[in-house]
Amino acid sequence: MEEIFQKKTDEMDCQPGGPFVIQMLFKNPVELPEKEHMTDVMQRHIGTTECSCCDDNMVGFTALDHVVELEEGKKSYVSR
């Protein structure tokens, strides 16, 4: 039987123009894939990326093809 795990969110979790977050939910602990493998998969789905942090608990990527222009200039967002 396939189980689906979901996290309850509220309106404050989604902000237009803000960073996007992917939180993987698993029933049991899993091994984190190699940084290079994650980078390859991210780039196939969202374009050019840069891994900004990678440790045993969290991985962060900057989506370089998804940049917002503000009055102060261009800004890229880090997704963690």
Backbone as ProteinMPNN parsed JSONL, in Angstrom:
{"seq_chain_A": "MEEIFQKKTDEMDCQPGGPFVIQMLFKNPVELPEKEHMTDVMQRHIGTTECSCCDDNMVGFTALDHVVELEEGKKSYVSR", "coords_chain_A": {"N_chain_A": [[0.839, -1.188, 0.0], [0.614, 2.146, -0.911], [1.687, 5.041, 0.733], [0.998, 8.464, 1.343], [2.587, 11.319, 2.434], [1.914, 14.433, 3.876], [2.469, 17.896, 4.465], [0.952, 20.277, 6.465], [0.136, 23.524, 5.408], [0.114, 27.111, 5.601], [-1.211, 30.317, 4.534], [0.971, 32.015, 4.828], [3.181, 30.518, 4.186], [3.535, 30.622, 1.452], [4.754, 32.999, -0.629], [4.466, 35.309, -3.134], [7.132, 35.819, -5.387], [9.016, 35.175, -3.533], [11.431, 32.884, -2.008], [11.469, 29.435, -3.109], [10.622, 26.418, -1.529], [11.469, 23.067, -1.005], [10.43, 20.405, 0.759], [11.203, 17.272, 1.648], [9.34, 14.517, 2.629], [9.557, 11.611, 4.451], [8.736, 8.316, 5.543], [10.605, 6.74, 6.886], [14.069, 7.295, 7.811], [16.318, 8.356, 5.211], [19.211, 8.026, 3.08], [21.122, 10.851, 2.151], [21.433, 11.916, -1.174], [24.393, 12.118, -3.308], [26.016, 15.29, -3.616], [26.632, 16.135, -6.258], [24.897, 14.586, -7.799], [22.389, 15.552, -6.931], [22.628, 18.189, -7.809], [22.728, 17.837, -10.62], [20.115, 16.807, -11.083], [18.506, 18.936, -10.145], [19.261, 20.947, -11.991], [18.268, 19.902, -14.375], [15.563, 20.255, -13.982], [15.041, 22.938, -13.126], [16.849, 24.617, -14.347], [19.948, 26.483, -14.54], [21.859, 26.07, -11.635], [23.302, 26.652, -8.379], [24.955, 25.114, -5.785], [24.522, 26.114, -2.592], [24.79, 25.352, 0.035], [25.519, 22.355, 1.816], [24.962, 19.794, 3.905], [24.613, 17.256, 6.462], [21.955, 17.612, 7.198], [20.64, 19.482, 5.598], [20.223, 20.898, 2.347], [21.018, 23.456, 0.131], [20.132, 25.362, -2.721], [20.836, 27.799, -5.204], [18.784, 29.144, -7.563], [19.755, 30.089, -10.453], [18.629, 30.874, -12.878], [16.277, 31.984, -12.199], [15.645, 34.849, -11.336], [14.82, 37.824, -9.644], [14.005, 41.188, -10.416], [14.532, 44.074, -8.628], [13.986, 47.44, -7.388], [16.447, 48.054, -6.3], [18.132, 46.519, -7.78], [19.146, 43.415, -9.435], [18.248, 40.35, -7.877], [18.958, 37.156, -6.577], [17.432, 34.191, -5.348], [17.895, 31.983, -2.601], [17.137, 28.661, -2.268], [16.201, 26.57, 0.272]], "CA_chain_A": [[0.0, 0.0, 0.0], [1.389, 3.376, -1.012], [1.25, 6.096, 1.638], [1.405, 9.807, 0.96], [2.764, 12.185, 3.59], [1.73, 15.825, 3.528], [2.678, 18.877, 5.512], [-0.051, 21.337, 6.421], [0.722, 24.843, 5.195], [-0.832, 28.215, 5.679], [-0.96, 31.324, 3.504], [2.273, 32.639, 5.037], [4.219, 29.672, 3.606], [3.68, 30.931, 0.032], [4.826, 34.429, -0.86], [4.892, 35.571, -4.512], [8.438, 36.436, -5.525], [9.914, 34.701, -2.488], [12.115, 31.619, -2.309], [10.631, 28.243, -3.069], [11.197, 25.427, -0.63], [11.024, 21.691, -1.192], [10.699, 19.622, 1.951], [10.901, 15.877, 1.369], [8.808, 13.834, 3.803], [9.704, 10.165, 4.349], [8.322, 7.575, 6.728], [11.849, 6.324, 7.538], [15.238, 8.057, 7.355], [16.952, 7.945, 3.959], [20.524, 8.631, 2.857], [21.152, 12.004, 1.271], [22.204, 11.628, -2.385], [25.62, 12.908, -3.506], [25.787, 16.677, -4.021], [26.687, 16.233, -7.714], [23.656, 14.004, -8.325], [21.306, 16.502, -6.665], [22.831, 19.337, -8.689], [22.304, 17.425, -11.962], [18.652, 16.7, -11.117], [17.961, 20.294, -10.02], [19.483, 21.685, -13.231], [17.345, 19.378, -15.395], [14.201, 20.709, -13.711], [14.864, 24.388, -12.944], [17.881, 25.378, -15.045], [21.25, 26.664, -13.91], [21.817, 26.174, -10.177], [24.555, 26.64, -7.623], [24.731, 24.565, -4.45], [25.006, 27.114, -1.64], [25.142, 24.664, 1.275], [25.232, 20.926, 1.764], [25.443, 19.062, 5.075], [23.811, 16.066, 6.746], [20.567, 17.952, 7.507], [20.027, 20.444, 4.698], [20.91, 21.244, 1.107], [20.466, 24.681, -0.427], [20.514, 25.693, -4.086], [20.421, 29.066, -5.78], [18.265, 28.943, -8.915], [20.316, 31.254, -11.135], [17.769, 31.289, -13.989], [15.052, 32.547, -11.622], [16.117, 36.042, -10.638], [13.827, 38.894, -9.625], [14.6, 42.523, -10.468], [13.95, 45.037, -7.701], [14.515, 48.778, -7.612], [17.851, 48.056, -5.888], [18.895, 45.711, -8.726], [18.773, 42.007, -9.531], [18.452, 39.527, -6.681], [18.617, 35.742, -6.733], [16.971, 33.629, -4.087], [18.422, 30.688, -2.206], [16.088, 27.739, -1.865], [16.755, 25.63, 1.253]], "C_chain_A": [[0.879, 1.244, 0.0], [0.817, 4.428, -0.073], [1.765, 7.427, 1.141], [1.449, 10.657, 2.221], [2.65, 13.629, 3.13], [1.99, 16.699, 4.739], [1.596, 19.938, 5.37], [0.658, 22.677, 6.278], [-0.338, 25.899, 5.426], [-0.429, 29.254, 4.632], [0.41, 31.966, 3.644], [3.419, 31.804, 4.451], [4.499, 30.018, 2.152], [3.644, 32.43, -0.163], [5.294, 34.658, -2.29], [6.235, 36.3, -4.547], [9.445, 35.969, -4.493], [10.589, 33.399, -2.882], [11.133, 30.462, -2.332], [11.378, 27.158, -2.316], [10.605, 24.062, -0.963], [11.408, 20.93, 0.067], [10.247, 18.197, 1.677], [10.467, 15.204, 2.663], [8.871, 12.325, 3.575], [9.275, 9.511, 5.647], [9.543, 7.167, 7.551], [13.014, 7.166, 7.025], [15.813, 7.478, 6.062], [18.325, 8.611, 3.875], [20.393, 9.794, 1.889], [21.964, 11.649, 0.031], [23.47, 12.494, -2.446], [25.249, 14.299, -4.027], [25.732, 16.809, -5.546], [25.411, 15.679, -8.348], [22.487, 14.963, -8.121], [21.406, 17.709, -7.588], [22.368, 19.009, -10.106], [20.781, 17.387, -12.074], [18.018, 18.086, -11.042], [18.103, 21.045, -11.342], [18.584, 21.191, -14.356], [15.952, 19.968, -15.219], [14.042, 22.222, -13.628], [15.941, 25.232, -13.61], [19.155, 25.495, -14.216], [21.105, 26.857, -12.402], [23.221, 26.209, -9.609], [24.226, 26.109, -6.235], [25.352, 25.524, -3.435], [25.334, 26.526, -0.274], [24.771, 23.198, 1.144], [25.833, 20.287, 3.013], [24.503, 17.89, 5.329], [22.319, 16.352, 6.934], [19.869, 18.814, 6.465], [20.892, 20.649, 3.462], [20.23, 22.491, 0.568], [21.005, 24.935, -1.824], [20.044, 27.097, -4.422], [20.008, 28.773, -7.209], [18.642, 30.174, -9.742], [19.487, 31.729, -12.331], [16.473, 31.915, -13.51], [15.438, 33.704, -10.719], [15.031, 37.103, -10.733], [14.564, 40.229, -9.675], [13.825, 43.447, -9.547], [14.528, 46.413, -8.019], [16.009, 48.847, -7.285], [18.729, 47.284, -6.864], [18.431, 44.266, -8.704], [19.105, 41.274, -8.246], [18.152, 38.08, -7.049], [18.252, 35.218, -5.363], [17.587, 32.283, -3.856], [17.245, 29.854, -1.736], [16.705, 26.706, -0.943], [15.672, 24.721, 1.743]], "O_chain_A": [[1.784, 1.372, 0.824], [-0.387, 4.683, -0.076], [2.857, 7.503, 0.578], [0.482, 10.713, 2.98], [3.224, 14.007, 2.109], [1.763, 16.298, 5.88], [1.353, 20.438, 4.272], [1.659, 22.933, 6.946], [-1.534, 25.609, 5.444], [0.57, 29.088, 3.933], [0.964, 32.426, 2.645], [4.514, 32.327, 4.241], [5.591, 29.739, 1.657], [2.627, 33.071, 0.103], [6.402, 34.251, -2.642], [6.443, 37.274, -3.824], [10.618, 36.333, -4.571], [10.346, 32.871, -3.967], [10.098, 30.496, -1.666], [12.593, 27.002, -2.445], [9.4, 23.925, -1.173], [12.589, 20.827, 0.397], [9.057, 17.939, 1.496], [11.152, 15.31, 3.68], [8.299, 11.82, 2.61], [9.432, 10.086, 6.724], [9.516, 7.24, 8.779], [12.949, 7.696, 5.915], [15.796, 6.266, 5.849], [18.569, 9.633, 4.516], [19.637, 9.723, 0.92], [23.074, 11.133, 0.157], [23.593, 13.48, -1.719], [24.291, 14.457, -4.783], [24.876, 17.521, -6.071], [24.904, 16.239, -9.32], [21.683, 15.165, -9.032], [20.395, 18.198, -8.091], [21.685, 19.82, -10.731], [20.219, 17.88, -13.053], [17.089, 18.381, -11.794], [17.162, 21.711, -11.773], [18.176, 21.982, -15.207], [15.235, 20.161, -16.201], [13.001, 22.745, -14.025], [15.944, 26.452, -13.451], [19.398, 24.7, -13.308], [20.329, 27.697, -11.946], [24.193, 25.846, -10.272], [23.31, 26.609, -5.582], [26.567, 25.721, -3.424], [26.076, 27.133, 0.497], [23.821, 22.846, 0.444], [27.053, 20.239, 3.169], [23.675, 17.571, 4.475], [21.502, 15.436, 6.84], [18.64, 18.878, 6.441], [22.119, 20.583, 3.521], [19.002, 22.573, 0.549], [22.193, 24.745, -2.083], [18.981, 27.531, -3.977], [20.788, 28.218, -7.984], [17.93, 31.179, -9.73], [19.629, 32.876, -12.755], [15.651, 32.334, -14.325], [15.543, 33.557, -9.502], [14.398, 37.263, -11.776], [15.616, 40.388, -9.055], [12.608, 43.585, -9.67], [15.451, 46.534, -8.824], [16.752, 49.602, -7.912], [19.954, 47.38, -6.789], [17.45, 43.927, -8.041], [20.121, 41.546, -7.606], [17.186, 37.813, -7.762], [18.705, 35.738, -4.343], [17.788, 31.515, -4.797], [16.452, 30.294, -0.904], [17.65, 26.023, -1.339], [15.926, 23.852, 2.576]]}, "name": "protein", "num_of_chains": 1, "seq": "MEEIFQKKTDEMDCQPGGPFVIQMLFKNPVELPEKEHMTDVMQRHIGTTECSCCDDNMVGFTALDHVVELEEGKKSYVSR"}
